[in-house]
Amino acid sequence: MIVMKFMLTIFLLMLMHVNAFAYDYDPLLLRAQTTLFPKIVLLDQDVATKTEKNSLKILVLYADDDIKNAELTKKLIEDKYKKNNRNTMSVNLIRYSEFKSSEIATAYFLLKGSDESVKKVSSYAERNNRITFSYDYNDFERNALLSVIMKEKTYIYLNKESFQKYGIKFIPLFYKIVKVIE
């Protein structure tokens, strides 16, 4: 009987562990992405038309149970950006489930979310010529535009199919440093 209770306890703890860490983020990758993301946004040749009073508005989108990672993402972006840039910037958090088409921003940082959620935001950003930057490489299949992936080296990836639809023009140097995904 004691063995059964012990096994049941272990099983329940394993289930809670899986649910508690449903979205596992690589802290080094997240730090690299949040460092590069605002800089990439500034490489958009039309960024001035996508700001309000010369202020960047970044929206970090997250799944309902991912608020801690969203808050960390916001903090990392703000800490790095505010130290290195004189322009103003606001970073706002919004759940995918609460995203509305009135949520226009300069750019969108997509944390892990459902296929439908990521596609909804990416499609909206595409129609409004805004950058989507995704934590997850698999979001390229969901119309995300950019991501930073760390393998042997760190690469910035650009989704070629989405890029043609987004209508964004980066400064010429940017095209020399990205890797294009077909």
C-alpha positions as CSV (number, residue, x, y, z in Angstrom):
1,M,0.0,0.0,0.0
2,I,2.8,2.4,0.9
3,V,4.5,1.6,-2.4
4,M,1.3,2.3,-4.3
5,K,0.9,5.7,-2.6
6,F,4.6,6.5,-3.3
7,M,4.2,5.5,-7.0
8,L,1.0,7.6,-7.3
9,T,2.7,10.6,-5.7
10,I,5.7,10.3,-8.1
11,F,3.3,10.0,-11.0
12,L,1.3,13.1,-10.0
13,L,4.5,15.1,-9.4
14,M,5.7,14.1,-12.9
15,L,2.4,15.3,-14.4
16,M,2.6,18.6,-12.6
17,H,6.2,19.0,-13.6
18,V,5.3,18.6,-17.3
19,N,2.4,21.0,-17.0
20,A,4.3,23.6,-15.0
21,F,7.0,23.7,-17.6
22,A,4.9,23.3,-20.7
23,Y,6.9,26.0,-22.4
24,D,10.6,25.5,-22.0
25,Y,12.8,28.4,-23.1
26,D,16.5,28.4,-23.5
27,P,17.7,31.4,-21.4
28,L,20.8,32.0,-23.6
29,L,18.7,32.0,-26.8
30,L,16.0,34.3,-25.2
31,R,18.7,36.7,-24.1
32,A,20.2,36.8,-27.7
33,Q,16.9,37.3,-29.3
34,T,15.8,40.1,-26.9
35,T,19.2,41.8,-27.5
36,L,18.9,41.7,-31.3
37,F,15.2,42.2,-31.8
38,P,15.0,46.0,-31.1
39,K,18.1,46.5,-33.3
40,I,16.5,44.6,-36.2
41,V,13.3,46.7,-35.8
42,L,15.4,49.9,-36.3
43,L,16.8,48.4,-39.5
44,D,13.4,48.7,-41.1
45,Q,13.7,51.6,-43.6
46,D,10.2,52.7,-42.8
47,V,10.4,52.4,-39.0
48,A,9.7,56.2,-38.6
49,T,6.2,55.7,-40.1
50,K,5.5,52.9,-37.7
51,T,6.1,54.8,-34.5
52,E,4.1,57.3,-32.5
53,K,6.1,60.5,-31.7
54,N,9.3,58.7,-32.5
55,S,8.6,56.0,-29.9
56,L,8.8,52.3,-30.7
57,K,5.9,50.2,-29.5
58,I,6.8,46.5,-29.0
59,L,4.1,43.9,-28.2
60,V,5.2,40.7,-26.6
61,L,2.5,38.0,-27.2
62,Y,2.3,35.0,-25.0
63,A,0.0,32.0,-24.2
64,D,-2.2,32.2,-21.1
65,D,0.1,30.2,-18.9
66,D,3.3,31.9,-20.0
67,I,3.2,35.2,-18.2
68,K,6.6,34.7,-16.4
69,N,8.5,34.2,-19.7
70,A,6.6,37.2,-21.2
71,E,7.6,39.4,-18.2
72,L,11.2,38.2,-18.5
73,T,11.2,39.0,-22.3
74,K,9.9,42.5,-21.6
75,K,12.6,43.1,-18.9
76,L,15.4,41.8,-21.1
77,I,14.3,44.0,-24.0
78,E,13.9,47.1,-21.9
79,D,17.1,46.6,-20.0
80,K,19.2,46.2,-23.1
81,Y,17.5,48.7,-25.2
82,K,17.2,51.6,-22.8
83,K,20.9,51.5,-22.0
84,N,21.9,51.7,-25.7
85,N,19.4,53.9,-27.4
86,R,18.1,57.5,-27.1
87,N,14.8,56.8,-28.7
88,T,11.8,56.0,-26.5
89,M,10.3,52.6,-26.5
90,S,7.4,50.9,-24.8
91,V,7.2,47.1,-24.4
92,N,3.7,45.8,-23.6
93,L,2.5,42.3,-22.9
94,I,-0.6,40.8,-24.3
95,R,-2.0,37.3,-24.3
96,Y,-2.7,35.8,-27.7
97,S,-6.3,35.2,-26.5
98,E,-6.7,38.9,-25.9
99,F,-5.1,40.2,-29.2
100,K,-7.3,42.4,-31.3
101,S,-6.8,44.0,-34.6
102,S,-6.6,47.3,-32.9
103,E,-3.3,46.3,-31.3
104,I,-1.1,48.1,-33.8
105,A,2.5,48.3,-32.8
106,T,5.9,48.9,-34.4
107,A,6.7,45.2,-34.1
108,Y,5.6,42.0,-32.5
109,F,7.7,39.5,-30.4
110,L,6.0,36.1,-30.5
111,L,6.6,33.7,-27.7
112,K,5.3,30.2,-28.0
113,G,1.6,29.9,-28.9
114,S,-0.9,27.8,-30.7
115,D,-0.7,27.6,-34.5
116,E,-3.9,29.6,-34.7
117,S,-2.7,32.3,-32.4
118,V,0.6,32.8,-34.1
119,K,-1.0,32.8,-37.5
120,K,-3.6,35.4,-36.4
121,V,-0.9,37.9,-35.2
122,S,1.4,37.2,-38.1
123,S,-1.3,37.8,-40.7
124,Y,-2.3,41.0,-39.0
125,A,1.4,42.2,-38.9
126,E,1.8,41.2,-42.6
127,R,-1.3,43.3,-43.6
128,N,0.1,46.3,-41.7
129,N,3.8,45.9,-42.8
130,R,5.0,45.2,-39.3
131,I,7.8,42.9,-38.2
132,T,7.1,39.7,-36.4
133,F,9.9,38.1,-34.5
134,S,9.4,34.6,-33.2
135,Y,11.1,32.8,-30.4
136,D,10.2,29.5,-32.1
137,Y,11.8,28.5,-35.4
138,N,8.7,26.5,-36.2
139,D,6.6,29.7,-36.4
140,F,8.0,30.2,-39.9
141,E,5.4,27.8,-41.0
142,R,2.8,30.1,-39.3
143,N,3.9,33.2,-41.3
144,A,6.4,34.6,-38.8
145,L,9.0,36.8,-40.4
146,L,12.2,36.6,-38.4
147,S,13.9,34.6,-35.7
148,V,17.3,34.2,-34.2
149,I,18.5,30.6,-33.8
150,M,21.7,29.4,-32.1
151,K,23.4,26.4,-33.5
152,E,27.2,26.2,-33.8
153,K,26.8,30.0,-34.5
154,T,24.0,32.4,-34.0
155,Y,22.0,33.2,-37.1
156,I,19.2,35.6,-37.9
157,Y,16.7,33.8,-40.1
158,L,14.3,35.5,-42.5
159,N,11.3,33.7,-43.9
160,K,11.5,34.4,-47.6
161,E,7.9,33.6,-48.4
162,S,6.5,35.8,-45.7
163,F,9.0,38.5,-46.4
164,Q,7.6,39.0,-49.9
165,K,4.1,39.4,-48.4
166,Y,5.1,41.7,-45.5
167,G,6.3,44.5,-47.7
168,I,9.1,45.5,-45.3
169,K,12.4,47.0,-46.6
170,F,15.4,46.7,-44.4
171,I,18.6,48.6,-44.9
172,P,20.9,46.8,-47.5
173,L,23.4,45.7,-44.9
174,F,20.7,43.6,-43.1
175,Y,20.3,41.3,-46.2
176,K,24.0,40.4,-46.0
177,I,23.8,39.1,-42.4
178,V,20.6,37.1,-42.5
179,K,20.0,33.5,-43.6
180,V,17.0,33.1,-45.8
181,I,14.6,30.3,-45.2
182,E,12.9,29.1,-48.4
